[in-house]
């Protein structure tokens, strides 16, 4: 295991309740996390008795088409354009069982409850309004029969520079945990770092793995010590990230963190984007993509062949990407150096698609996930595209319909295919 790096002067997370930690002075909590991690390189032995594992309750023998479905709330429209009420209604209209709640939708609702313009994304809502917003969203979901799949995303965290900013981010955890309690979900998504140490943007990160693992362990440890229930973290490799861009790299770090409440998100777009996509090329694919895909699928099957490893796959998101009209490059009109770490990031933010709508071999990857690995958990979706800014009130419903069609396309076909056929190059 990597060595523990000495923490900077840190705040504290406080009072202890039956060996767990409740909210008061966040500085007591952060200090406690640093102290306990310094005593042990692993957090896997910490108490798991108050945990609700993300895969608990799922039938391992259920047909893939019968697994509960949902979508990430922001995929049904930008938070400053479309209210969460419309998004919840759109999910219910498709007969779905769940929804991932994006923090931006909570912030938009909080601004509205505070009497602020919900479209003023520069206004950071007060904690009390964030909690009121979470309560309102939770009530709407429960009244509609929707389960909140997870809260998301913790962005720009692993390896953030300088290290003092890491401690500032840890101060935010109690609010995230309180919101997740209100939403009745214990799963929180965490993204790999998108910007490097030389980034000219707001965020800079180091790729030093010792530091990254320490940061991720701090999250896991905080989640295990929360006073209500253990919080779980689903780590996702961003295919456009600066350091961790593939599922293999994310899996390595999940293993190094070595915590029962720290696992992975499988996102088909991110997996294929990190393995074979290259939007700077006319065909959108790397040289030798067919052989590379074969190797990746084989490794995926072998890695998660056993039940213990599969238990770390906390969530699945089906997604795809469209081929850009012209290859991406630094002078491309969609690339903004103040917003994008690279051209792949610009592509992923503007040309994401629902499964089956793009050019990536999503169905082939899905066969491995459902038929070979036999993932059995939530089937959700993540979609980012320029049309999320559409002002049309019908957009959330149209997007939900498209997503449902993509779920049907992928899952129904899997019922008739138990093996992975050879793809065509």
C-alpha positions, 0 to 999 in steps of 0.5 A, spaced: 500 500 500 502 507 498 505 510 504 500 515 508 502 523 506 503 527 512 496 532 512 497 539 512 494 543 518 487 541 518 480 543 521 476 538 526 469 533 524 465 533 530 461 530 536 462 523 536 456 519 537 456 511 539 463 511 535 460 515 529 461 522 527 455 527 527 455 534 524 457 540 528 464 543 527 466 540 521 473 541 523 473 536 528 471 531 523 477 532 518 482 532 524 479 525 526 480 523 519 487 524 518 489 522 525 485 515 524 488 514 517 495 516 519 494 510 524 492 505 518 494 504 511 487 501 510 480 502 512 477 496 510 477 493 517 472 499 519 465 497 522 460 496 516 455 494 521 451 500 519 451 499 512 446 498 506 450 496 500 448 499 493 447 492 491 443 489 496 436 486 495 438 485 487 436 478 485 443 475 482 438 471 477 434 476 474 434 477 467 437 484 465 431 487 462 427 486 469 433 490 473 430 497 475 432 503 471 433 510 472 437 516 469 441 522 472 437 528 473 441 533 469 441 528 463 434 531 463 436 538 462 440 543 465 438 545 472 438 553 470 433 551 464 429 545 467 426 544 474 427 538 478 419 537 478 419 536 471 424 531 471 421 527 476 415 527 472 418 525 466 421 519 469 415 517 472 412 517 465 417 512 463 415 507 468 422 508 471 424 506 478 429 511 480 433 517 479 440 520 480 440 527 483 445 531 481 447 537 486 446 542 481 439 540 481 439 541 488 442 548 488 437 550 483 431 548 487 435 551 493 435 558 490 428 558 488 426 556 495 430 562 498 427 567 493 433 567 488 433 566 481 434 559 480 438 561 473 443 565 477 448 559 477 453 564 481 449 564 487 451 559 492 445 557 496 446 557 504 446 550 507 439 551 510 436 552 503 440 546 500 437 542 506 430 544 504 431 543 497 433 536 498 427 535 503 422 537 497 426 533 492 425 527 497 418 528 498 417 529 490 420 522 489 417 518 494 410 521 492 412 519 485 414 512 487 422 514 485 428 511 489 434 516 489 439 512 486 445 516 488 447 523 489 452 526 485 458 528 483 464 530 487 468 533 482 475 536 482 477 532 488 483 527 488 489 530 488 487 537 488 492 542 489 494 545 493 493 540 499 490 545 503 484 545 498 483 538 499 481 540 507 477 545 504 473 540 500 473 535 506 469 540 510 463 540 505 462 532 506 457 533 512 453 537 508 453 532 502 452 526 507 446 530 510 443 531 503 444 524 502 440 522 508 434 526 506 434 523 500 435 516 503 441 514 499 447 512 501 451 512 494 455 518 492 459 518 485 466 521 485 470 523 479 477 522 477 481 528 476 480 532 470 485 537 470 492 537 471 498 540 475 499 545 469 492 547 468 490 554 467 483 553 469 480 554 476 483 547 478 489 544 478 491 536 481 497 532 482 497 525 479 501 522 484 498 516 486 500 516 493 497 522 494 490 520 490 489 514 494 490 518 501 485 523 498 480 517 496 481 513 503 479 520 507 472 520 503 471 512 504 473 513 512 469 519 512 463 515 509 464 509 514 464 514 520 458 518 519 453 517 524 447 515 521 449 510 516 455 508 512 456 512 505 458 509 499 463 512 494 462 510 486 469 512 483 468 513 475 474 514 471 473 520 466 475 518 459 478 525 458 481 526 465 488 528 466 491 521 470 485 516 470 482 515 464 480 508 463 476 503 468 483 499 469 486 505 472 480 506 476 480 499 479 487 499 481 486 505 485 479 502 488 483 496 490 489 500 493 484 504 497 481 497 500 475 500 503 468 496 503 464 502 501 469 504 496 467 502 489 466 503 481 461 506 476 461 502 470 459 508 464 459 505 457 461 511 454 467 513 459 469 505 458 469 505 451 471 513 450 477 511 454 479 505 450 478 506 443 475 513 442 479 518 439 474 524 436 480 528 433 480 522 428 475 522 422 472 515 424 473 517 431 477 511 433 484 509 435 488 505 430 487 498 432 481 499 435 478 492 434 484 489 437 484 494 443 476 492 444 477 485 444 483 485 449 479 490 454 473 486 454 477 480 455 480 483 461 473 486 464 471 479 464 477 476 467 477 482 472 470 481 475 469 474 474 468 473 481 463 475 486 467 479 491 470 483 485 463 484 482 461 487 489 465 493 487 461 495 481 456 499 485 452 502 479 452 502 471 450 508 466 449 506 459 451 511 455 454 513 448 457 518 444 456 521 437 461 522 432 463 530 431 461 533 424 468 535 424 474 532 428 476 535 434 482 540 435 484 545 439 481 551 434 475 547 434 469 552 436 466 547 441 473 547 445 474 552 450 481 552 454 478 555 460 472 550 461 476 544 457 482 540 459 482 537 452 479 536 446 476 529 448 473 533 454 469 538 449 467 532 445 464 528 451 460 534 454 457 536 447 456 530 443 454 525 449 448 520 446 444 515 449 446 508 448 445 506 441 444 513 438 452 514 437 457 510 434 461 506 440 460 499 440 455 499 447 451 493 445 458 489 445 460 492 452 453 491 455 453 483 453 460 483 457 457 487 463 450 483 463 451 476 460 459 475 462 460 479 468 452 478 470 452 485 473 445 486 477 444 492 480 441 499 478 441 501 470 441 508 469 444 513 464 448 519 463 447 524 457 451 530 456 449 534 450 448 541 447 441 540 447 441 540 455 440 548 454 434 547 450 428 552 453 423 547 451 418 545 456 418 538 453 425 537 453 425 533 459 420 528 457 423 527 450 430 526 453 426 521 458 423 517 452 429 517 448 433 514 454 427 509 455 428 507 448 435 506 448 434 502 455 429 497 451 434 497 445 440 494 449 436 490 454 431 487 450 437 484 445 441 481 451 435 477 452 437 473 446 444 473 446 448 470 452 455 470 448 459 476 446 459 476 438 465 478 434 464 485 432 465 488 425 471 493 424 
